[in-house]
Amino acid sequence: MGLKISTCGLEESLKSVAKKLDWAKKRGEGKQRGVGMASLIHVGGGGRIYRSDASGLILKLDDFGNVNVYHGGVEMGQGLHSVLTMAVAESLGVRPDKVFINPTDTGTCPWDVGTHASRGSFMAGNTAILAAKKLRSQIFRLAEEVFPEEVHKNLKKHKTKNPDYEPPEFDVRGAATEERFELKDGFIFLKDAPDEPWLRLELGRFLRAIHFRDQGQMMTAEVFYDPPNELPDFEKGFGNISSTYVFGTQGVEVEVDTETGEVKILRMTAAHDVGKVLDPEGLRGQIYGALAQGIGYALYEELQTENGKIQNTNFRDYKIPTIQELNFPIDLEFIETNDSFGPFGAKGVAESGLVPTAPAIANAIYDAVGIRIRDLPITPEKILAALKNHSRIKR
């Protein structure tokens, strides 16, 4: 296939699910109860299906230290803006409440190939890191001149309020070189300076000093990140389509009613290689939602057509799992493999939570009653027909 695997948490995920599912003991017991597992591999570092898999981002600072972000990725409820906010804040050195994501608009935002292929957080995070690095470099270069002047004003005010104060001996101007500056929580300071409040400069004040001096300027940074993957040869099915790949395993225990064909899920467990957890609540929400979709795919959802006309056009007839069908314990585990290609070590994970759910359920049904159903959804009617056929063959 030509895939280049940078990190892989598949073994850990298999062992975790097997242990939590009590696989060694329960597998093969039958008696209308069964356990099943399935694993996955999925793109986690972009997915090059076009000539460009790139994403652009612009950071613009205002006079009060607020960071305006312009990015081509689309927030559709999956939590992209939450991750992007955290990535910008962490990379630049400001608080998250100072980061503002502007609505996606092709007239103002840089190009992005699309919000698909579980690439949103991976691409947004990497662009945020690169843009913040450029912006920090600009800030620290300008700080060589501005920082000593501004902290001297700080010191004068401090002495006015504290007449007996004696500042420590420290050559601010001599120390003010680009590589010695740091920006954290919205304050610029020198890494090796004494821990004195007047030696910390609020970012907004620094930006106003830059803006309103002679020949002042505003500060922005723009990046365009194209991940190190390849456009595959689709005819041969060969090529490294993604920069990195996610892995995972899901397990399920079911009970099958052989009189009605109904399947009851007793519990589920899932272990996913995510690289690095960036937003714990958002990530759990992604996987819970994916499991719900996977259960619907496995057991309920079926588009029925006749002569090209859809017959089940509403949720009364097109069945999806409700809270009643999802009333069982779910155990989630996230395996951190700290991928070198991902932002802060993270991989893209959105779609991967849906991939192994249906085969895990099908395997559990097979373990429970000994029938293998290969077309979805696995409805009570299909189970009863398969059980009847299985019984006739045995006779």
TORKOL-4160 file (C-alpha; in steps of 0.2 Angstrom, whole numbers, padded with zeros to 4 digits, m for minus):
395
<pt num="1" X="0000" Y="0000" Z="0000"/>
<pt num="2" X="0015" Y="0012" Z="0003"/>
<pt num="3" X="0009" Y="0018" Z="0019"/>
<pt num="4" X="0023" Y="0025" Z="0031"/>
<pt num="5" X="0018" Y="0022" Z="0049"/>
<pt num="6" X="0026" Y="0035" Z="0061"/>
<pt num="7" X="0017" Y="0029" Z="0077"/>
<pt num="8" X="0005" Y="0015" Z="0081"/>
<pt num="9" X="m0005" Y="0011" Z="0096"/>
<pt num="10" X="m0014" Y="m0004" Z="0089"/>
<pt num="11" X="m0006" Y="m0017" Z="0101"/>
<pt num="12" X="m0010" Y="m0007" Z="0116"/>
<pt num="13" X="m0028" Y="m0005" Z="0110"/>
<pt num="14" X="m0031" Y="m0023" Z="0107"/>
<pt num="15" X="m0024" Y="m0028" Z="0124"/>
<pt num="16" X="m0034" Y="m0014" Z="0133"/>
<pt num="17" X="m0051" Y="m0020" Z="0125"/>
<pt num="18" X="m0048" Y="m0038" Z="0127"/>
<pt num="19" X="m0044" Y="m0036" Z="0146"/>
<pt num="20" X="m0059" Y="m0024" Z="0149"/>
<pt num="21" X="m0071" Y="m0036" Z="0139"/>
<pt num="22" X="m0064" Y="m0051" Z="0149"/>
<pt num="23" X="m0061" Y="m0059" Z="0132"/>
<pt num="24" X="m0051" Y="m0074" Z="0137"/>
<pt num="25" X="m0065" Y="m0080" Z="0148"/>
<pt num="26" X="m0081" Y="m0075" Z="0139"/>
<pt num="27" X="m0076" Y="m0078" Z="0121"/>
<pt num="28" X="m0085" Y="m0094" Z="0115"/>
<pt num="29" X="m0096" Y="m0097" Z="0129"/>
<pt num="30" X="m0112" Y="m0095" Z="0118"/>
<pt num="31" X="m0128" Y="m0096" Z="0128"/>
<pt num="32" X="m0135" Y="m0082" Z="0117"/>
<pt num="33" X="m0122" Y="m0070" Z="0124"/>
<pt num="34" X="m0106" Y="m0066" Z="0115"/>
<pt num="35" X="m0091" Y="m0054" Z="0114"/>
<pt num="36" X="m0083" Y="m0047" Z="0098"/>
<pt num="37" X="m0069" Y="m0035" Z="0094"/>
<pt num="38" X="m0063" Y="m0026" Z="0078"/>
<pt num="39" X="m0049" Y="m0014" Z="0075"/>
<pt num="40" X="m0046" Y="0000" Z="0063"/>
<pt num="41" X="m0033" Y="0010" Z="0053"/>
<pt num="42" X="m0038" Y="0027" Z="0047"/>
<pt num="43" X="m0029" Y="0043" Z="0040"/>
<pt num="44" X="m0024" Y="0054" Z="0054"/>
<pt num="45" X="m0013" Y="0067" Z="0046"/>
<pt num="46" X="m0023" Y="0074" Z="0032"/>
<pt num="47" X="m0028" Y="0064" Z="0017"/>
<pt num="48" X="m0022" Y="0069" Z="0000"/>
<pt num="49" X="m0035" Y="0065" Z="m0013"/>
<pt num="50" X="m0032" Y="0081" Z="m0023"/>
<pt num="51" X="m0015" Y="0089" Z="m0028"/>
<pt num="52" X="m0015" Y="0100" Z="m0013"/>
<pt num="53" X="m0019" Y="0094" Z="0005"/>
<pt num="54" X="m0015" Y="0111" Z="0012"/>
<pt num="55" X="m0022" Y="0123" Z="0024"/>
<pt num="56" X="m0019" Y="0142" Z="0027"/>
<pt num="57" X="m0020" Y="0152" Z="0043"/>
<pt num="58" X="m0018" Y="0171" Z="0047"/>
<pt num="59" X="m0015" Y="0178" Z="0064"/>
<pt num="60" X="m0018" Y="0196" Z="0067"/>
<pt num="61" X="m0015" Y="0205" Z="0084"/>
<pt num="62" X="m0024" Y="0221" Z="0089"/>
<pt num="63" X="m0019" Y="0235" Z="0101"/>
<pt num="64" X="m0026" Y="0225" Z="0116"/>
<pt num="65" X="m0017" Y="0209" Z="0114"/>
<pt num="66" X="m0032" Y="0200" Z="0106"/>
<pt num="67" X="m0028" Y="0187" Z="0093"/>
<pt num="68" X="m0039" Y="0187" Z="0078"/>
<pt num="69" X="m0038" Y="0170" Z="0068"/>
<pt num="70" X="m0043" Y="0167" Z="0050"/>
<pt num="71" X="m0044" Y="0149" Z="0045"/>
<pt num="72" X="m0052" Y="0140" Z="0031"/>
<pt num="73" X="m0058" Y="0125" Z="0041"/>
<pt num="74" X="m0076" Y="0124" Z="0045"/>
<pt num="75" X="m0084" Y="0122" Z="0062"/>
<pt num="76" X="m0099" Y="0111" Z="0061"/>
<pt num="77" X="m0101" Y="0106" Z="0079"/>
<pt num="78" X="m0086" Y="0094" Z="0079"/>
<pt num="79" X="m0075" Y="0106" Z="0091"/>
<pt num="80" X="m0063" Y="0113" Z="0078"/>
<pt num="81" X="m0064" Y="0130" Z="0085"/>
<pt num="82" X="m0061" Y="0124" Z="0103"/>
<pt num="83" X="m0045" Y="0115" Z="0097"/>
<pt num="84" X="m0039" Y="0129" Z="0086"/>
<pt num="85" X="m0042" Y="0142" Z="0101"/>
<pt num="86" X="m0031" Y="0131" Z="0112"/>
<pt num="87" X="m0018" Y="0128" Z="0099"/>
<pt num="88" X="m0016" Y="0147" Z="0096"/>
<pt num="89" X="m0016" Y="0152" Z="0114"/>
<pt num="90" X="m0003" Y="0138" Z="0119"/>
<pt num="91" X="0008" Y="0141" Z="0104"/>
<pt num="92" X="0008" Y="0160" Z="0105"/>
<pt num="93" X="0009" Y="0162" Z="0123"/>
<pt num="94" X="m0008" Y="0170" Z="0127"/>
<pt num="95" X="m0024" Y="0166" Z="0137"/>
<pt num="96" X="m0037" Y="0157" Z="0127"/>
<pt num="97" X="m0050" Y="0171" Z="0131"/>
<pt num="98" X="m0039" Y="0182" Z="0120"/>
<pt num="99" X="m0041" Y="0171" Z="0105"/>
<pt num="100" X="m0055" Y="0175" Z="0093"/>
<pt num="101" X="m0059" Y="0164" Z="0078"/>
<pt num="102" X="m0067" Y="0173" Z="0064"/>
<pt num="103" X="m0081" Y="0165" Z="0054"/>
<pt num="104" X="m0075" Y="0155" Z="0039"/>
<pt num="105" X="m0077" Y="0166" Z="0023"/>
<pt num="106" X="m0068" Y="0163" Z="0007"/>
<pt num="107" X="m0067" Y="0182" Z="0005"/>
<pt num="108" X="m0057" Y="0184" Z="0020"/>
<pt num="109" X="m0049" Y="0167" Z="0025"/>
<pt num="110" X="m0035" Y="0158" Z="0017"/>
<pt num="111" X="m0038" Y="0143" Z="0007"/>
<pt num="112" X="m0041" Y="0126" Z="0015"/>
<pt num="113" X="m0044" Y="0110" Z="0004"/>
<pt num="114" X="m0059" Y="0105" Z="0015"/>
<pt num="115" X="m0065" Y="0100" Z="0032"/>
<pt num="116" X="m0065" Y="0081" Z="0029"/>
<pt num="117" X="m0054" Y="0066" Z="0031"/>
<pt num="118" X="m0052" Y="0069" Z="0050"/>
<pt num="119" X="m0040" Y="0083" Z="0046"/>
<pt num="120" X="m0047" Y="0098" Z="0055"/>
<pt num="121" X="m0038" Y="0098" Z="0071"/>
<pt num="122" X="m0022" Y="0091" Z="0063"/>
<pt num="123" X="m0021" Y="0104" Z="0050"/>
<pt num="124" X="m0027" Y="0119" Z="0061"/>
<pt num="125" X="m0016" Y="0114" Z="0075"/>
<pt num="126" X="0000" Y="0113" Z="0064"/>
<pt num="127" X="m0004" Y="0130" Z="0055"/>
<pt num="128" X="m0007" Y="0138" Z="0072"/>
<pt num="129" X="0010" Y="0132" Z="0078"/>
<pt num="130" X="0019" Y="0138" Z="0063"/>
<pt num="131" X="0010" Y="0155" Z="0062"/>
<pt num="132" X="0013" Y="0158" Z="0081"/>
<pt num="133" X="0031" Y="0154" Z="0079"/>
<pt num="134" X="0032" Y="0168" Z="0065"/>
<pt num="135" X="0023" Y="0180" Z="0076"/>
<pt num="136" X="0033" Y="0177" Z="0091"/>
<pt num="137" X="0049" Y="0180" Z="0081"/>
<pt num="138" X="0042" Y="0196" Z="0075"/>
<pt num="139" X="0038" Y="0201" Z="0093"/>
<pt num="140" X="0054" Y="0196" Z="0100"/>
<pt num="141" X="0064" Y="0205" Z="0087"/>
<pt num="142" X="0054" Y="0222" Z="0090"/>
<pt num="143" X="0056" Y="0219" Z="0109"/>
<pt num="144" X="0074" Y="0222" Z="0108"/>
<pt num="145" X="0071" Y="0240" Z="0105"/>
<pt num="146" X="0054" Y="0243" Z="0114"/>
<pt num="147" X="0055" Y="0232" Z="0129"/>
<pt num="148" X="0069" Y="0241" Z="0138"/>
<pt num="149" X="0060" Y="0258" Z="0136"/>
<pt num="150" X="0043" Y="0251" Z="0142"/>
<pt num="151" X="0050" Y="0242" Z="0157"/>
<pt num="152" X="0060" Y="0258" Z="0162"/>
<pt num="153" X="0043" Y="0267" Z="0163"/>
<pt num="154" X="0037" Y="0252" Z="0174"/>
<pt num="155" X="0051" Y="0254" Z="0185"/>
<pt num="156" X="0048" Y="0273" Z="0187"/>
<pt num="157" X="0030" Y="0270" Z="0192"/>
<pt num="158" X="0035" Y="0256" Z="0204"/>
<pt num="159" X="0048" Y="0268" Z="0213"/>
<pt num="160" X="0035" Y="0281" Z="0214"/>
<pt num="161" X="0023" Y="0269" Z="0223"/>
<pt num="162" X="0037" Y="0262" Z="0233"/>
<pt num="163" X="0050" Y="0276" Z="0237"/>
<pt num="164" X="0062" Y="0264" Z="0247"/>
<pt num="165" X="0062" Y="0251" Z="0233"/>
<pt num="166" X="0080" Y="0246" Z="0227"/>
<pt num="167" X="0079" Y="0237" Z="0211"/>
<pt num="168" X="0091" Y="0222" Z="0208"/>
<pt num="169" X="0106" Y="0225" Z="0197"/>
<pt num="170" X="0101" Y="0219" Z="0180"/>
<pt num="171" X="0106" Y="0226" Z="0163"/>
<pt num="172" X="0089" Y="0226" Z="0154"/>
<pt num="173" X="0096" Y="0234" Z="0138"/>
<pt num="174" X="0111" Y="0222" Z="0137"/>
<pt num="175" X="0100" Y="0207" Z="0140"/>
<pt num="176" X="0086" Y="0212" Z="0128"/>
<pt num="177" X="0091" Y="0200" Z="0113"/>
<pt num="178" X="0078" Y="0191" Z="0103"/>
<pt num="179" X="0083" Y="0174" Z="0109"/>
<pt num="180" X="0081" Y="0178" Z="0127"/>
<pt num="181" X="0063" Y="0184" Z="0127"/>
<pt num="182" X="0048" Y="0174" Z="0132"/>
<pt num="183" X="0029" Y="0177" Z="0130"/>
<pt num="184" X="0018" Y="0168" Z="0142"/>
<pt num="185" X="0000" Y="0171" Z="0148"/>
<pt num="186" X="0000" Y="0187" Z="0138"/>
<pt num="187" X="0016" Y="0195" Z="0146"/>
<pt num="188" X="0033" Y="0197" Z="0138"/>
<pt num="189" X="0048" Y="0195" Z="0149"/>
<pt num="190" X="0067" Y="0190" Z="0148"/>
<pt num="191" X="0070" Y="0172" Z="0153"/>
<pt num="192" X="0084" Y="0175" Z="0165"/>
<pt num="193" X="0078" Y="0191" Z="0172"/>
<pt num="194" X="0075" Y="0194" Z="0191"/>
<pt num="195" X="0057" Y="0189" Z="0196"/>
<pt num="196" X="0051" Y="0207" Z="0197"/>
<pt num="197" X="0033" Y="0213" Z="0191"/>
<pt num="198" X="0040" Y="0229" Z="0183"/>
<pt num="199" X="0051" Y="0217" Z="0171"/>
<pt num="200" X="0035" Y="0210" Z="0164"/>
<pt num="201" X="0027" Y="0219" Z="0149"/>
<pt num="202" X="0009" Y="0216" Z="0145"/>
<pt num="203" X="0007" Y="0211" Z="0127"/>
<pt num="204" X="m0007" Y="0224" Z="0123"/>
<pt num="205" X="0004" Y="0238" Z="0130"/>
<pt num="206" X="0019" Y="0232" Z="0119"/>
<pt num="207" X="0008" Y="0231" Z="0104"/>
<pt num="208" X="0002" Y="0249" Z="0107"/>
<pt num="209" X="0020" Y="0255" Z="0108"/>
<pt num="210" X="0024" Y="0247" Z="0092"/>
<pt num="211" X="0008" Y="0254" Z="0083"/>
<pt num="212" X="0009" Y="0272" Z="0089"/>
<pt num="213" X="0027" Y="0276" Z="0087"/>
<pt num="214" X="0034" Y="0284" Z="0072"/>
<pt num="215" X="0032" Y="0273" Z="0057"/>
<pt num="216" X="0022" Y="0261" Z="0068"/>
<pt num="217" X="0015" Y="0244" Z="0062"/>
<pt num="218" X="0002" Y="0231" Z="0065"/>
<pt num="219" X="0007" Y="0213" Z="0068"/>
<pt num="220" X="0001" Y="0199" Z="0058"/>
<pt num="221" X="0008" Y="0182" Z="0052"/>
<pt num="222" X="0002" Y="0170" Z="0038"/>
<pt num="223" X="0006" Y="0152" Z="0035"/>
<pt num="224" X="0001" Y="0139" Z="0022"/>
<pt num="225" X="0005" Y="0122" Z="0028"/>
<pt num="226" X="0005" Y="0107" Z="0016"/>
<pt num="227" X="0008" Y="0090" Z="0025"/>
<pt num="228" X="0021" Y="0078" Z="0020"/>
<pt num="229" X="0010" Y="0065" Z="0012"/>
<pt num="230" X="0008" Y="0059" Z="m0006"/>
<pt num="231" X="m0006" Y="0059" Z="m0019"/>
<pt num="232" X="m0008" Y="0040" Z="m0021"/>
<pt num="233" X="m0009" Y="0030" Z="m0037"/>
<pt num="234" X="m0027" Y="0026" Z="m0036"/>
<pt num="235" X="m0027" Y="0013" Z="m0050"/>
<pt num="236" X="m0013" Y="0003" Z="m0041"/>
<pt num="237" X="m0019" Y="0008" Z="m0023"/>
<pt num="238" X="m0002" Y="0013" Z="m0018"/>
<pt num="239" X="0004" Y="0029" Z="m0009"/>
<pt num="240" X="0007" Y="0037" Z="0008"/>
<pt num="241" X="m0010" Y="0046" Z="0008"/>
<pt num="242" X="m0008" Y="0053" Z="0025"/>
<pt num="243" X="0006" Y="0060" Z="0036"/>
<pt num="244" X="0001" Y="0049" Z="0050"/>
<pt num="245" X="m0012" Y="0036" Z="0054"/>
<pt num="246" X="m0023" Y="0032" Z="0069"/>
<pt num="247" X="m0027" Y="0015" Z="0076"/>
<pt num="248" X="m0039" Y="0008" Z="0088"/>
<pt num="249" X="m0050" Y="m0007" Z="0094"/>
<pt num="250" X="m0068" Y="m0008" Z="0100"/>
<pt num="251" X="m0076" Y="m0022" Z="0109"/>
<pt num="252" X="m0094" Y="m0026" Z="0113"/>
<pt num="253" X="m0104" Y="m0039" Z="0123"/>
<pt num="254" X="m0122" Y="m0043" Z="0116"/>
<pt num="255" X="m0136" Y="m0054" Z="0120"/>
<pt num="256" X="m0147" Y="m0061" Z="0106"/>
<pt num="257" X="m0165" Y="m0066" Z="0109"/>
<pt num="258" X="m0167" Y="m0081" Z="0097"/>
<pt num="259" X="m0186" Y="m0080" Z="0098"/>
<pt num="260" X="m0187" Y="m0063" Z="0092"/>
<pt num="261" X="m0170" Y="m0060" Z="0084"/>
<pt num="262" X="m0167" Y="m0044" Z="0094"/>
<pt num="263" X="m0150" Y="m0039" Z="0099"/>
<pt num="264" X="m0146" Y="m0031" Z="0115"/>
<pt num="265" X="m0130" Y="m0022" Z="0118"/>
<pt num="266" X="m0124" Y="m0025" Z="0136"/>
<pt num="267" X="m0108" Y="m0015" Z="0136"/>
<pt num="268" X="m0095" Y="m0007" Z="0125"/>
<pt num="269" X="m0077" Y="m0003" Z="0127"/>
<pt num="270" X="m0066" Y="0007" Z="0115"/>
<pt num="271" X="m0047" Y="0011" Z="0115"/>
<pt num="272" X="m0041" Y="0023" Z="0102"/>
<pt num="273" X="m0023" Y="0029" Z="0097"/>
<pt num="274" X="m0025" Y="0048" Z="0096"/>
<pt num="275" X="m0007" Y="0053" Z="0097"/>
<pt num="276" X="m0011" Y="0066" Z="0110"/>
<pt num="277" X="m0027" Y="0071" Z="0119"/>
<pt num="278" X="m0029" Y="0090" Z="0116"/>
<pt num="279" X="m0047" Y="0093" Z="0121"/>
<pt num="280" X="m0053" Y="0078" Z="0133"/>
<pt num="281" X="m0072" Y="0083" Z="0133"/>
<pt num="282" X="m0072" Y="0086" Z="0114"/>
<pt num="283" X="m0063" Y="0070" Z="0111"/>
<pt num="284" X="m0075" Y="0060" Z="0122"/>
<pt num="285" X="m0090" Y="0068" Z="0113"/>
<pt num="286" X="m0083" Y="0063" Z="0096"/>
<pt num="287" X="m0081" Y="0045" Z="0101"/>
<pt num="288" X="m0097" Y="0043" Z="0110"/>
<pt num="289" X="m0106" Y="0051" Z="0094"/>
<pt num="290" X="m0096" Y="0039" Z="0083"/>
<pt num="291" X="m0101" Y="0024" Z="0093"/>
<pt num="292" X="m0120" Y="0029" Z="0092"/>
<pt num="293" X="m0118" Y="0031" Z="0073"/>
<pt num="294" X="m0109" Y="0014" Z="0072"/>
<pt num="295" X="m0123" Y="0006" Z="0082"/>
<pt num="296" X="m0136" Y="0013" Z="0070"/>
<pt num="297" X="m0126" Y="0008" Z="0055"/>
<pt num="298" X="m0124" Y="m0010" Z="0062"/>
<pt num="299" X="m0142" Y="m0013" Z="0069"/>
<pt num="300" X="m0155" Y="m0001" Z="0063"/>
<pt num="301" X="m0152" Y="0011" Z="0048"/>
<pt num="302" X="m0158" Y="0006" Z="0031"/>
<pt num="303" X="m0163" Y="0017" Z="0017"/>
<pt num="304" X="m0178" Y="0008" Z="0009"/>
<pt num="305" X="m0182" Y="0012" Z="m0010"/>
<pt num="306" X="m0195" Y="0006" Z="m0022"/>
<pt num="307" X="m0194" Y="0010" Z="m0041"/>
<pt num="308" X="m0181" Y="0024" Z="m0036"/>
<pt num="309" X="m0193" Y="0032" Z="m0023"/>
<pt num="310" X="m0187" Y="0032" Z="m0004"/>
<pt num="311" X="m0200" Y="0023" Z="0006"/>
<pt num="312" X="m0195" Y="0028" Z="0024"/>
<pt num="313" X="m0193" Y="0047" Z="0023"/>
<pt num="314" X="m0195" Y="0051" Z="0042"/>
<pt num="315" X="m0187" Y="0045" Z="0058"/>
<pt num="316" X="m0203" Y="0035" Z="0062"/>
<pt num="317" X="m0198" Y="0023" Z="0048"/>
<pt num="318" X="m0180" Y="0026" Z="0046"/>
<pt num="319" X="m0174" Y="0019" Z="0063"/>
<pt num="320" X="m0159" Y="0027" Z="0072"/>
<pt num="321" X="m0153" Y="0022" Z="0090"/>
<pt num="322" X="m0161" Y="0032" Z="0104"/>
<pt num="323" X="m0156" Y="0034" Z="0122"/>
<pt num="324" X="m0166" Y="0018" Z="0126"/>
<pt num="325" X="m0155" Y="0008" Z="0114"/>
<pt num="326" X="m0139" Y="0017" Z="0121"/>
<pt num="327" X="m0143" Y="0013" Z="0139"/>
<pt num="328" X="m0127" Y="0003" Z="0143"/>
<pt num="329" X="m0110" Y="0006" Z="0150"/>
<pt num="330" X="m0096" Y="0013" Z="0138"/>
<pt num="331" X="m0078" Y="0013" Z="0143"/>
<pt num="332" X="m0066" Y="0024" Z="0133"/>
<pt num="333" X="m0048" Y="0024" Z="0133"/>
<pt num="334" X="m0036" Y="0036" Z="0124"/>
<pt num="335" X="m0019" Y="0029" Z="0120"/>
<pt num="336" X="m0006" Y="0043" Z="0117"/>
<pt num="337" X="0008" Y="0039" Z="0105"/>
<pt num="338" X="0014" Y="0057" Z="0103"/>
<pt num="339" X="0016" Y="0058" Z="0084"/>
<pt num="340" X="0030" Y="0068" Z="0078"/>
<pt num="341" X="0020" Y="0075" Z="0063"/>
<pt num="342" X="0005" Y="0080" Z="0074"/>
<pt num="343" X="0002" Y="0097" Z="0083"/>
<pt num="344" X="0008" Y="0094" Z="0101"/>
<pt num="345" X="0009" Y="0075" Z="0096"/>
<pt num="346" X="m0010" Y="0074" Z="0091"/>
<pt num="347" X="m0018" Y="0064" Z="0077"/>
<pt num="348" X="m0034" Y="0067" Z="0068"/>
<pt num="349" X="m0047" Y="0055" Z="0076"/>
<pt num="350" X="m0065" Y="0061" Z="0071"/>
<pt num="351" X="m0071" Y="0047" Z="0059"/>
<pt num="352" X="m0060" Y="0033" Z="0066"/>
<pt num="353" X="m0073" Y="0031" Z="0080"/>
<pt num="354" X="m0086" Y="0024" Z="0068"/>
<pt num="355" X="m0075" Y="0012" Z="0058"/>
<pt num="356" X="m0074" Y="m0004" Z="0069"/>
<pt num="357" X="m0091" Y="m0003" Z="0078"/>
<pt num="358" X="m0102" Y="m0013" Z="0066"/>
<pt num="359" X="m0089" Y="m0027" Z="0063"/>
<pt num="360" X="m0087" Y="m0028" Z="0082"/>
<pt num="361" X="m0105" Y="m0030" Z="0084"/>
<pt num="362" X="m0106" Y="m0043" Z="0070"/>
<pt num="363" X="m0092" Y="m0053" Z="0078"/>
<pt num="364" X="m0101" Y="m0053" Z="0095"/>
<pt num="365" X="m0117" Y="m0059" Z="0087"/>
<pt num="366" X="m0108" Y="m0073" Z="0079"/>
<pt num="367" X="m0100" Y="m0077" Z="0096"/>
<pt num="368" X="m0117" Y="m0077" Z="0104"/>
<pt num="369" X="m0127" Y="m0088" Z="0092"/>
<pt num="370" X="m0115" Y="m0095" Z="0079"/>
<pt num="371" X="m0122" Y="m0086" Z="0063"/>
<pt num="372" X="m0112" Y="m0074" Z="0052"/>
<pt num="373" X="m0122" Y="m0060" Z="0044"/>
<pt num="374" X="m0112" Y="m0050" Z="0031"/>
<pt num="375" X="m0124" Y="m0036" Z="0026"/>
<pt num="376" X="m0130" Y="m0022" Z="0036"/>
<pt num="377" X="m0140" Y="m0018" Z="0046"/>
<pt num="378" X="m0141" Y="m0034" Z="0056"/>
<pt num="379" X="m0160" Y="m0034" Z="0059"/>
<pt num="380" X="m0170" Y="m0046" Z="0069"/>
<pt num="381" X="m0178" Y="m0053" Z="0053"/>
<pt num="382" X="m0160" Y="m0057" Z="0046"/>
<pt num="383" X="m0155" Y="m0065" Z="0062"/>
<pt num="384" X="m0171" Y="m0076" Z="0063"/>
<pt num="385" X="m0169" Y="m0081" Z="0045"/>
<pt num="386" X="m0151" Y="m0085" Z="0047"/>
<pt num="387" X="m0155" Y="m0095" Z="0063"/>
<pt num="388" X="m0168" Y="m0105" Z="0054"/>
<pt num="389" X="m0156" Y="m0109" Z="0039"/>
<pt num="390" X="m0142" Y="m0113" Z="0051"/>
<pt num="391" X="m0154" Y="m0125" Z="0060"/>
<pt num="392" X="m0160" Y="m0133" Z="0044"/>
<pt num="393" X="m0142" Y="m0136" Z="0038"/>
<pt num="394" X="m0137" Y="m0144" Z="0055"/>
<pt num="395" X="m0151" Y="m0156" Z="0053"/>
